[in-house]
Amino acid sequence: MNTMLWTVDAKGDLSTNYPQITQAARLLQQNETVAFPTETVYGLGANAKSTEAVAKIYEAKGRPSDNPLIVHIADIQQLEEFAEVDSSQASALMERFWPGPLTLVLPCKQGVLSTRVTAGLDTVAVRMPDHPVALALIKEAGVPVAAPSANVSGKPSPTKAAHVIHDLNGRIAGIVDGGPTGVGVESTVVSCTGDIPVILRPGGVTKEQLEAAAGTVLIDQGITDEEKAPLSPGMKYTHYAPEAPLAIVNGTSEEIQRLIGQYQKDGMKVGVLTTEERAGAYRADAVRICGRRDRLETVAAGLYDALRSFDEEKLDYIFAESFPEEGVGRAVMNRLLKAAGHRVIEV
């Protein structure tokens, strides 16, 4: 398959006729797959009403079929077509965080979306992205767009068009390059189907922010407890992993460096994921900086790019520093734990 590539200035005026957006939207209308930027990561979009189109997402990504997809919309009128908003908390969260990095799980109207989108469930995950290119594309296409991250399933999510090209060139119909994304980790997923909202996946909107807008919010125990099955099917599988095995280390930079030295003595090529504050403490074969420890939002923004860059070094093992599980740090540690297959070393 020949993958079309369009470059769009995300800061330009997308309200007028923009041929790249028009061409990409036409492919979505023709039930083809198109990757596009959001404020979180790049998504791989297809017409959420078409089973034929949605099947192409699963095929391109190698994605498990029991993993539902998030539906992206450009305005509330699209939501009313296929979902029910029957809770005051859901309404409050939409008003506060849409457009933005928040996905809400809502009761789904039957017969509108492809059942491949919902994986046979009676609920649907939906969000309104806060990115001008994404909103313009969805509006031009005129259909709700199902879109998981635009990467091969299990690999770090793409935060640049180059990541999408690396993973999916020749496997999808088109890629809209709108520059690097901002948040860097996927949206927070919140179920609004019960009396109290439940976080199914931590992300760009924190628990504290959610509670300020809608009152008490719970966290699915499956997120933090390996013995419990997560309620969000997408959280069941190993994700975000570089090619080399990865372990999170709870320890000081000196203790992590001793571990690196021990592995190097055994002839292994070792990498370390760190921050600007601690990078000078390491003598590893590859040192990757994902942001600043005193600004965890920068760690979130740089995490996937740093994880992907390790693959260029052909390493035998990677150690990653741990981060405080507060604010967006909860999402950072969730992604690192998934990337590490929950391997944690206490030193």
NORZI-V687187 format. One record per helix or strand of 3 or more residues. SS is the DSSP state (alpha for helix, beta for strand). FROM is the first residue (numbers start at 1). TO is the last residue. If there is no record, write none. Layout:
BEGIN
ss = <SS	SS>
from = <FROM	FROM>
to = <TO	TO>
END
This chain:
BEGIN
ss = <beta	alpha	beta	beta	alpha	beta	alpha	alpha	beta	alpha	beta	alpha	beta	alpha	beta	beta	beta	alpha	beta	alpha	alpha	beta	alpha	beta	alpha	beta	alpha	beta	alpha	beta>
from = <4	19	34	42	51	70	76	88	102	115	123	132	145	161	174	188	197	207	217	221	233	245	253	270	279	286	296	317	329	344>
to = <7	29	37	47	61	72	82	97	108	118	127	141	149	168	177	191	201	214	219	223	235	250	265	274	281	289	313	321	339	346>
END
